[in-house]
Amino acid sequence: MTPKKEFDYFDKPKNIRRLWVMLYAACGLTVIPDLFTTRHAYFGIDSFFGFYALLGFVSCTVLILFSKLVGFILKVKEDYYDR
């Protein structure tokens, strides 16, 4: 009997494809409400179609990159507590 891995859900190509499809669907669904709302531009740039969906995506990307940078800066050696 082979030992069962703890997280084997993400190792299956079928499940990875499902996750990508769900990601694309979620991104598409965030743009749909923009079709039915009236936009009142306050700054000029916020009047184009899909601005708030794009703003959310860019904000999330910047947040992830910033957290990676902070993690890199705060990382300590493995034997830090062994001294």
Buried (B, 14 or more C-beta within 10 A) or exposed (E): EEEEEEEEEEEEEEEEEEEEEEEEEEEEEBEEEBEEEEEEEEEEEEEEEEBBBEEEEEEEEEEEEEEEEEEEEEEEEEEEEEE
